Amino acid sequence: MPAEPIRYYHRTKKTIETEQVYGEDWLRWTYETALGKAALNLLVKRTFVSRYYGWRMSWRASANRVLPFIIDYDLDVDEFAKKPLTFKTFNEFFYRALKPGARPIADGDRVAVLPADGRHLALPNGDAAAGFYAKGQRFDLKSFLGDEKLAARFAGGAMLISRLCPVDYHRFHFPVAGMPGEPRLINGFLYSVSPIALRQNLAYLWENKRMVTLVQSPEFGDVAVCEIGATMVGSIFQSFVLGRAVVKGEEKGLFKFGGSCVVTLFQPGRIKLDADLVEQSAAGLEVYARMGERLGVAE
């Protein structure tokens, strides 16, 4: 039986495309075969495996991977803040900064924006949504947030799942302006967050290591911005300054090597998600779009 491809809707081009999956053969072996699943539970999900690989991506010799990666995935070097040959390691290239203006931020105080480049699922009611990666699987908000009272505040609210592939820009940003609180770490495993893995078990999203930051927004109320680590992503770095209000689109932090995910949660009745995002997500298609593009408007 042929493997099911990963398809997504490209927001700018308005086309349905097939994802070029980094390490696809390894992912499919790990998550779709009996032997691979045994290796997954024994080794792959463990943090020391990702730490070791991340350490290797910080060796000077890893810089030799940069140019082949740029060529293989047709990355736009003109938007990089540094020239490709100046990166000292692959990890330095991986969490690269972009030139000012490379990601325009949608205007409007009442407009929220996407927090990262990647493939997005926009769900007007995260509690009611089911089967967006696998039939019958629902998102467990209480387990994800690790706090029953906090989960009750966001129950029935809109949810955005932003999946970053290894080929994507790997810094994440604030989707709204406001006052961020201190990030809270919830330790966990480091499963893949590729649809190849999530089709098998959606619970990887709330079993993985993650960080939760509450942002008090004048327009949107409390917004939870949550970063999820994944296989080969041992580190989530927060770069914003505590005790200072942030503007929409301001950098929040970065991931080191690997695919990863950002989940953004809104309280009920606080945002109307943009129709194109909702429509494609309801059809089971992630939407490829970039940080700073419109997510929705305050209600």
C-alpha positions, -999 to +999 in steps of 0.1 A: +000+000+000+016+034-010+024+058+018-002+086+022+015+119+011+013+151+032-007+177+013-013+213+023-029+245+009-005+272-001-022+305+010-004+328-013-004+306-044-039+292-036-028+258-047-027+223-030+008+211-028+027+180-016+052+184+012+088+175+006+094+158+039+129+160+055+139+125+066+107+110+053+120+074+050+132+075+086+100+090+099+078+064+081+099+036+093+098+049+129+061+056+131+045+032+106+064-001+112+064-024+142+102-024+145+104+013+141+078+018+168+098-004+192+129+018+185+107+049+191+096+038+225+131+025+235+152+054+222+139+080+197+115+098+221+141+102+247+156+136+252+192+124+252+189+113+216+178+147+204+204+164+226+232+143+210+220+151+175+216+188+184+252+187+198+264+173+165+246+201+146+267+225+167+300+211+155+321+233+132+320+205+106+282+207+105+285+240+086+293+218+055+256+209+055+243+244+050+248+250+013+235+215+002+204+221+025+197+255+009+200+240-026+179+209-019+150+229-004+154+260-026+156+285+003+156+322-004+190+334+008+181+370+000+159+372+031+187+359+055+202+385+078+236+368+073+253+354+041+251+316+039+289+311+040+292+330+073+273+305+094+298+286+117+275+256+123+244+241+109+225+250+141+235+287+137+221+285+102+190+267+113+178+293+138+189+322+116+175+356+118+159+373+088+164+408+074+141+436+088+109+436+067+113+400+054+081+392+073+056+421+070+032+423+100-005+426+091-018+460+102-045+467+128-047+467+166-076+442+164-058+419+140-039+389+153-011+374+131+004+340+126+033+334+151+056+314+128+063+302+093+048+268+086+017+248+080-013+259+101-045+244+113-071+270+125-099+256+146-127+280+158-135+256+187-106+234+197-129+213+219-153+205+191-126+197+165-119+160+159-100+141+133-078+169+120-049+145+119-065+111+126-102+102+128-117+102+162-088+119+180-095+150+200-071+176+214-068+171+252-065+207+264-062+198+301-033+175+295-016+199+271-017+229+295-010+207+326-034+229+346-071+221+349-082+256+359-062+272+330-077+247+306-112+257+318-105+293+308-096+283+272-122+256+268-143+262+237-119+288+224-101+290+191-069+271+186-041+275+160-016+247+155+014+259+136+038+231+124+073+241+115+093+217+092+131+216+093+131+237+061+112+266+077+124+298+094+126+286+131+120+317+152+086+322+167+068+355+174+040+370+194+007+369+175-008+398+195+004+428+215+003+427+252+021+418+284+036+383+285+040+363+317+068+340+326+071+309+304+062+277+322+081+246+312+063+212+310+088+184+306+080+155+283+093+133+255+104+144+221+082+126+195+079+139+160+051+164+153+050+155+116+015+144+104+032+110+097+035+107+135+004+126+145-018+104+123-007+075+146-012+094+179-023+130+184-013+127+220+023+134+210+013+171+211+007+169+249+032+143+257+062+163+243+082+189+261+065+223+258+065+258+272+034+279+279+033+317+280+002+337+289-001+371+271-025+396+285-038+414+254-061+445+256-079+434+224-079+396+228-079+389+265-056+361+277-038+344+249-017+312+255+013+309+232+028+274+236+060+260+220+064+223+216+097+205+212+100+175+189+125+149+178+159+164+173+146+196+190+161+195+225+160+233+231+133+260+231+149+294+237+128+324+249+144+357+238+118+382+250+123+404+281+101+397+311+082+426+326+080+446+293+050+448+270+055+434+235+042+445+201+025+422+176+050+403+155+079+408+180+103+379+183+095+356+212+122+329+208+137+302+187+140+264+182+172+246+176+175+218+150+145+198+139+108+202+132+086+217+159+053+233+167+036+264+182+000+261+195-019+294+201-050+294+223-077+320+226-105+323+251-140+317+238-155+346+218-123+366+216-113+361+179-128+354+146-103+334+126-099+343+089-122+323+067-096+308+044-077+293+073-109+278+088-122+265+055-090+246+045-085+233+081-121+220+081-113+201+049-083+185+067-057+206+049-030+225+068-024+260+053+012+271+045+016+307+054+043+329+070+047+347+102+031+381+103+002+372+080-034+376+092-048+350+116-080+367+126-097+397+141-108+405+177-145+400+184 
